[in-house]
Amino acid sequence: MKTKILSGLICCLGIFSANAQTITAPVGQSLSVTNPIDVTVAGGSVNVPADGSYNFGATKVLSIKGTSNLFLGANAGPSNTGNNNLFLGANAGFSNISGFANTFMGESSGSSNTSGTNNMFLGTASGAGNVVGNSGTFIGVNAGRFSNADGNSFVGAAAGYSTTSGTGNAGFGSGSGYLNTTGSQNVFLGVNAGFNVTTGSSNVFIGNGANTSSAIVTNSVAIGSNAIVGASNTIVLGSGATTITGAGLGSGSGLRFANLTSASTAGTGGANKALSVDAAGNVILVGIVGATTTATGGPVAENWKESDGYLYNNSTNGVVIKGSGLDGNSLIVKGGVLSKEVNVKVEGSESWPDYVFKPNYKRLTLGEVEKFIAINGHLPNVPSATEMAATGNNLGKTDVKLLEKVEELTLYLLDMKKANDAQAAELKILKQQVSKLRKK
């Protein structure tokens, strides 16, 4: 019996016969071939039913179960009903049922996937914990080992190893994003980049060991090998180097340079102004002369604002302008100046014209004043029109001179009043004497 069956099989395979034959093992018995067989299929094919498989021993090793699928490996895709899947490796896609358009390559890759679609897991146990996650790309041993969410991409051994429900993460490098579990929208680039991130989201870590401290951060960036960021909304450039943070927007510029302060050696800048920092690390705008800053002041954004085309200063201490400026002046305004009040500082009480009323003050007689005006064309001790045009009108000095002349004029009027009073008294006496003479 065995000899007849073996002869029929050999004829079926085309070794001795060109005619196709069917060999059916007796019911309850198996067909055993004890010697090697060379199979040559010239212009034909070996057909296996769609729901069939190639088994070694009791283990299924090759199957196309479902539609447009290919499974190669012990127990690769044994329960599949989905389509367009490729599973290569022992237990690859082991639990897949309805998932489609997946590629799992490596022992136990995508082994827990049931309905997840459009995934690519390459490497032993890559994406092994994914059940329903879609559009994931995990390349490397244990890459995305426990991920079960959409849109994650991890490349490198154990990259994204602990990620569970976090979505939209991207990691490149062994151990990148290793401890992340629920954090989303993170970028990990470099060996062990973002290794300590657990639940933080929207962060960027670039460089081997670029990481965070134990703090949970969001919207932060660490760039450079071993750069560590420990606060949200912060950028760290390099290991222990420059830090830029938005946390100070309420009280300052929001820009911080950790190792650059007003005590640092100054460099050269533009012709008129440059960026500098105050003692707290706030970035400020300063005026410069050559390579030396003329003032540091407070943060520009804190005291100044522009509104309706005007520039306003909101400091309760006012504005102080120092320096010689143009033509020896600290402030030059091209156009009119409108002010509710102007307070001109007086340099000492002795400069105010009350000295005119002191007994030792010497003033010219009206005759001397008349003679001076006739010769010079202006009051004594008062700048001429030519001098005013050349040097400008110093409001403080001009007010002093005007008041000096008013006080001198007051004294002249008082002298005239005394003379008039004396003349009036004499006139009264003369009138009385004339009246007596008329009565006689």
C-alpha positions in Angstrom: 0.0 0.0 0.0 2.7 2.5 1.0 4.6 1.7 -2.2 1.6 2.5 -4.4 0.9 5.7 -2.6 4.5 6.9 -2.9 4.6 6.0 -6.6 1.4 8.0 -7.1 2.8 11.0 -5.3 6.0 10.9 -7.5 3.8 10.8 -10.6 1.8 13.8 -9.3 4.9 15.9 -8.9 5.8 15.3 -12.5 8.9 13.2 -12.0 7.6 10.2 -14.0 4.4 11.5 -15.5 3.3 14.7 -17.1 -0.3 14.1 -16.1 -1.7 15.6 -12.9 -2.8 13.0 -10.3 -4.5 13.3 -7.0 -3.4 11.2 -4.0 -5.8 10.8 -1.2 -4.7 9.2 2.0 -7.1 6.6 3.4 -9.6 7.9 6.0 -8.1 8.0 9.4 -4.5 7.6 8.1 -1.8 10.1 7.2 0.5 10.2 4.2 4.2 9.7 5.2 7.2 10.3 3.0 10.4 9.0 4.6 12.9 9.9 1.8 13.8 13.3 0.4 11.7 14.4 -2.6 12.8 16.8 -5.4 9.8 18.7 -6.7 10.0 20.3 -10.2 7.0 22.3 -11.3 7.5 23.2 -15.0 5.0 25.8 -16.0 2.6 24.9 -13.2 2.1 25.6 -9.5 1.6 24.0 -6.2 -1.8 25.0 -4.9 -2.9 25.2 -1.3 -6.4 26.3 -0.3 -6.8 29.8 1.0 -7.5 28.7 4.5 -4.8 26.1 4.4 -1.2 26.3 5.5 2.2 24.6 5.5 2.9 22.9 8.8 6.1 21.5 10.2 5.1 19.0 12.8 2.1 20.5 14.5 3.3 24.1 13.9 1.9 26.3 11.2 4.9 28.0 9.4 3.4 29.4 6.2 -0.1 30.6 5.5 -2.0 33.1 3.4 -5.2 33.0 5.5 -7.5 35.9 4.8 -7.1 38.0 1.7 -3.8 39.1 0.1 -1.8 38.1 3.2 1.5 36.3 3.7 2.5 34.8 7.1 5.8 33.1 7.5 6.9 31.8 10.9 5.7 29.5 13.7 2.2 30.7 14.7 2.4 33.8 12.6 -1.1 35.2 12.1 -3.0 32.0 13.0 -6.3 33.8 13.7 -6.2 36.4 11.0 -9.3 37.4 8.9 -7.9 40.8 7.8 -6.3 41.6 4.5 -3.0 42.9 3.0 -0.9 41.9 6.0 2.6 40.6 6.1 3.8 38.8 9.2 7.3 37.3 9.3 8.6 35.6 12.4 7.5 33.3 15.2 4.2 34.6 16.7 4.3 37.7 14.5 0.7 39.1 14.4 -0.3 36.2 16.6 -3.6 37.8 17.8 -4.5 39.7 14.7 -8.1 39.2 13.6 -9.5 42.2 11.6 -6.4 44.4 11.4 -5.3 45.1 7.8 -2.3 46.6 5.9 0.1 45.7 8.7 3.7 44.6 8.3 5.2 42.8 11.3 8.7 41.4 11.0 10.5 39.8 13.9 9.7 37.3 16.6 6.5 38.3 18.5 6.3 41.6 16.6 2.7 42.9 16.8 1.8 39.8 18.7 -1.0 41.4 20.6 -2.5 43.3 17.6 -6.2 42.5 17.0 -7.6 45.3 14.9 -4.9 47.9 14.5 -4.2 49.0 10.9 -1.4 50.5 8.8 1.3 49.6 11.3 4.9 48.7 10.5 6.8 46.8 13.3 10.3 45.6 12.5 12.3 43.9 15.2 11.9 41.3 17.9 8.9 42.2 20.1 8.5 45.5 18.3 5.0 46.8 19.0 4.3 43.6 20.9 1.8 45.3 23.1 -0.2 47.1 20.4 -3.8 46.0 20.3 -5.8 48.6 18.4 -3.3 51.4 17.7 -3.0 52.6 14.1 -0.4 54.1 11.8 2.6 53.2 14.1 6.1 52.7 12.9 8.5 50.8 15.3 11.9 49.7 14.1 14.3 47.9 16.5 14.2 45.3 19.2 11.5 46.2 21.7 10.8 49.4 19.9 7.3 50.6 21.0 7.1 47.5 23.1 3.9 48.5 24.9 2.4 51.2 22.7 -1.3 50.9 22.0 -2.0 54.3 20.5 -2.1 56.0 17.2 0.6 57.8 15.2 3.8 56.9 17.1 7.1 56.4 15.3 10.1 54.9 17.2 13.3 53.8 15.6 16.0 52.1 17.7 16.3 49.4 20.2 13.8 49.9 23.0 12.9 53.3 21.6 9.5 54.3 23.1 9.6 51.1 25.1 7.2 52.2 27.9 4.7 54.2 25.8 1.2 53.1 26.3 -1.5 55.6 25.4 0.7 58.6 24.3 0.0 59.6 20.7 1.9 61.3 17.9 5.4 60.8 19.4 8.5 60.4 17.3 11.7 58.8 18.6 15.0 58.0 16.8 17.8 56.4 18.7 18.2 53.5 21.1 16.4 54.2 24.3 14.9 57.4 23.0 11.6 58.2 24.9 12.2 55.0 26.9 10.1 55.9 30.0 7.3 57.8 28.2 3.9 56.4 29.0 1.1 58.8 28.2 3.0 61.8 26.9 2.0 62.9 23.4 3.5 65.0 20.5 7.1 64.6 21.8 10.2 64.4 19.6 13.1 62.3 20.8 16.3 62.4 18.6 19.4 60.7 19.8 20.5 57.8 22.0 18.5 58.0 25.2 17.0 61.3 24.2 14.1 62.1 26.5 14.8 59.0 28.4 13.2 60.4 31.7 10.1 61.8 30.1 7.0 60.0 31.4 3.8 62.0 30.9 5.0 65.4 29.5 3.8 66.5 26.1 4.8 68.7 23.2 8.6 68.6 24.0 11.6 68.3 21.8 14.8 66.6 22.9 17.7 66.6 20.4 21.1 65.1 21.2 22.4 62.0 22.9 21.1 62.1 26.5 19.2 65.3 25.9 16.7 64.9 28.7 14.6 66.4 31.5 15.0 66.2 35.2 12.4 64.3 37.2 10.0 67.2 36.6 7.1 66.8 34.2 7.5 69.5 31.5 5.5 70.6 28.5 6.4 72.8 25.5 10.1 72.6 26.4 13.2 72.1 24.3 16.6 70.6 25.2 19.2 70.7 22.4 22.7 69.3 22.7 24.4 66.2 24.2 23.2 65.8 27.9 21.3 69.1 27.8 18.8 69.0 30.7 15.5 71.0 30.8 13.8 71.2 34.1 10.9 73.6 33.6 8.0 74.0 31.1 8.1 76.6 28.3 11.9 76.6 28.4 14.7 76.1 25.9 18.1 74.8 27.0 21.0 75.0 24.6 23.8 72.6 25.5 24.8 70.9 28.8 24.5 73.5 31.5 24.6 76.3 29.0 22.2 79.0 27.8 18.6 78.9 29.1 15.8 80.8 27.5 12.5 80.8 29.3 9.0 82.3 28.8 8.2 82.1 32.5 9.2 85.7 33.2 6.8 87.4 30.8 4.8 88.8 33.7 7.7 90.7 35.3 10.4 91.1 32.7 11.3 90.4 29.1 10.8 86.6 29.5 14.3 86.0 28.0 17.0 84.7 30.3 20.7 84.0 29.7 21.9 82.0 32.6 25.6 82.7 32.1 25.4 86.2 30.8 24.7 89.1 33.1 25.6 92.8 33.3 28.8 91.8 35.1 30.0 90.0 31.9 32.7 91.6 29.7 31.0 93.8 27.1 31.6 93.3 23.4 31.2 95.7 20.5 27.8 96.6 19.1 26.1 98.9 16.7 26.7 102.6 16.3 23.8 103.7 18.5 22.3 100.9 20.5 22.6 97.2 21.4 21.0 94.4 23.4 22.4 93.9 26.9 21.2 92.2 30.1 20.7 93.5 33.6 21.8 91.8 36.8 18.8 89.5 36.8 19.4 88.2 33.3 16.7 90.3 31.6 17.5 91.3 28.0 17.4 95.1 27.6 18.1 97.7 25.0 20.9 100.1 25.8 22.6 103.1 24.1 26.3 102.7 23.4 29.3 104.9 22.7 31.9 102.9 20.7 32.0 99.6 22.6 30.8 100.9 25.9 27.2 101.0 27.0 26.0 104.4 28.4 23.2 103.0 30.5 21.5 99.7 31.4 18.2 100.8 32.9 15.3 98.4 33.2 13.8 96.1 30.5 12.5 98.2 27.6 9.3 96.2 27.3 8.5 96.9 31.0 8.5 100.7 30.8 7.6 101.6 27.2 4.6 100.9 25.0 3.3 102.1 21.6 -0.3 103.0 21.2 -2.2 105.0 18.6 1.1 106.0 16.9 2.5 107.4 20.2 5.3 106.2 22.5 4.3 106.0 26.1 6.4 105.5 29.3 4.5 104.0 32.2 7.2 104.2 34.8 6.0 105.9 38.0 9.5 107.3 38.4 9.4 109.3 35.2 12.1 109.4 32.5 15.7 110.6 32.9 17.8 111.4 29.8 21.5 111.7 30.2 24.4 112.5 27.9 25.5 115.4 25.7 23.5 114.4 22.6 23.6 116.8 19.7 24.9 120.4 20.1 25.6 119.7 23.8 21.9 118.9 24.5 20.6 115.7 26.1 17.2 115.9 24.4 16.3 117.4 21.0 12.7 117.5 19.9 12.0 118.3 16.2 8.5 119.8 16.4 6.4 121.4 19.1 6.3 120.2 22.8 2.9 120.2 24.6 3.0 119.8 28.3 0.6 120.5 31.2 3.4 121.5 33.5 7.1 122.3 33.1 9.3 122.3 36.2 12.7 123.9 35.6 15.2 123.1 38.4 16.8 126.1 40.2 20.5 125.6 41.1 20.4 126.9 44.7 18.4 129.6 46.5 21.2 132.2 46.0 20.6 132.2 42.3 17.0 133.3 42.6 16.6 137.2 42.2 15.6 137.8 45.8 19.1 139.2 46.0 17.8 142.4 44.4 16.1 143.3 47.6 19.2 143.0 49.7 20.8 146.3 51.0 24.1 145.6 49.3 22.6 145.1 45.9 23.8 147.7 43.4 21.4 148.7 40.7 21.8 151.2 37.9 20.0 154.5 38.1 17.2 155.1 35.5 19.5 157.5 33.8 22.2 154.8 33.5 19.7 152.3 32.2 18.5 154.8 29.6 22.1 155.4 28.5 22.8 151.6 28.3 19.7 151.0 26.2 20.6 153.8 23.8 24.1 152.2 23.3 23.3 148.4 23.3 19.7 148.1 22.3 18.7 145.8 25.2 18.4 145.9 29.0 21.5 145.6 31.1 22.5 142.0 32.2 20.0 140.5 29.7 21.1 138.5 26.6 20.8 140.3 23.3 18.8 138.9 20.4 22.0 137.9 18.7 23.1 135.8 21.7 19.7 134.2 22.0 19.8 133.1 18.3 23.3 131.7 18.8 22.8 129.8 22.1 19.0 129.4 22.4 16.7 130.4 25.2 17.6 128.8 28.5 14.2 128.9 30.2 15.6 128.7 33.7 18.2 131.5 33.2 15.8 133.7 31.2 13.1 133.4 34.0 15.8 134.5 36.5 16.8 137.6 34.5 13.2 138.5 33.8 12.3 138.3 37.5 15.5 140.3 38.3 14.3 143.1 36.0 10.8 143.0 37.5 12.1 143.3 41.0 14.4 146.2 40.0 11.4 147.8 38.3 9.5 147.4 41.6 12.3 149.2 43.4 12.3 152.0 40.8 8.5 152.3 41.3 8.8 152.4 45.1 11.5 155.1 44.8 9.2 157.1 42.5 6.3 156.6 44.9 8.4 158.0 47.8 9.3 161.0 45.6 5.7 161.5 44.6 4.6 161.3 48.2 7.1 163.9 49.2 6.1 166.2 46.4 2.4 165.8 47.3 3.1 166.7 50.9 5.0 169.8 49.8 2.2 170.7 47.4 -0.3 170.4 50.2 1.6 172.8 52.4 1.9 175.4 49.5 -1.8 175.1 48.8 -2.5 175.9 52.5 -0.2 178.9 52.5 -1.8 180.3 49.3 -5.2 179.9 50.8 -4.2 181.9 53.9 -2.8 184.7 51.7 -6.0 185.0 49.8 -8.0 185.4 52.9 -6.0 188.4 54.0 
